[in-house]
Amino acid sequence: MNSRKKRFKLYKSGKQWITAAIVSIGFIAGTQVKHVHADTTTNQIQTTQTQTTAESNASQSTTLTIANNENSNSASASVASAQAAATQQNQNVNAETSFAQSKVVVNTTNQVNASSQSSNNIDAADLNNQASDISAQSDVKNTGWQKVNDNWHYIKEDGTAQTGWFESPAGWWYYFNNDGQSRTGWQNINNKWYHFDEVNASADTGWYQSAASFWYYLDSENAWAHTGWYKSAAGFWYYFDQNSASGAKGWQRINNKWYHFDEANSSADTGWFKTPAGFWYYLDPENAWAHTGWYKSAAGFWYYFDQNSASGLRGWQSIDGRWYYFDWNNASGLRDWQYINNHWYHFNWDNAWADTG
């Protein structure tokens, strides 16, 4: 009787030891699971706690089963089985945790990207609006002279570009194309020539000499280039070509009369003029044309200028049935007695013809 009681006590004590061992194993597994979930979100922690509770229940169930099993070997097997189940659950929990974490990261990344795109869209819209405001303000403020791609434009108060002729408050003339761009250089407008400064686009006035050394006279009031005859304030005559408006140079036949214009300044020469070839011409002091036919100088000398070339004749010349001899150096008709080619001749003092008889 006493012997049976002892065995019962031992069995009961062994049962308690086995139960304690299994509870300890469950506690350790639960602690590992809790440690794994320490960095997860609140939802993940709750999931872990639920899983831990399930593990605890499983451990308790295993304890009851072992309690009913009086075989210690069977109890040990149950303990090993419980450990394996706890390990498998722990792996499942880790897998689920990793999946949840990756899902959170993806969702968070998508949210950040969506927020960034939304922010970018807002910033772009704001920048466009600001640009429009700045452009509108610029349009309001940018009146008057504006230089675009090295071309001058004049913006009127109403915001439109000036076209055609424009006279500045300072009295300078400008001309703008239909697109509002100012013209520069030589321009033919309504069959008249104008020259606009290459830098500031204003129409030049007064005397202008081109790079090719041609002279032009641009009207001081209207800026157009003069053509035809022009007499300066100093009394000099100039002739500007009807097509190009450039000042004439050298010999020019105009309206059947000869004129000689200075090669340097284009003014018409007047008075006596001798060419490099030694020919003499007399250019009228008032009108600058070259005299033709007979001309008597203030000193009383006679000259005869060819009807076609206007050059003074030299040597022996028969004119209107009479003979004359014109000096080879100055083209004047000889008078009185002259020794020519080993012969003596007498020329009328007043008319310079050679006397006969």
Order of alpha helices (4+ residues) and beta strands (2+ residues): alpha-alpha-alpha-beta-beta-beta-beta-beta-beta-beta-beta-beta-beta-beta-beta-beta-beta-beta-beta-beta-beta-beta-beta
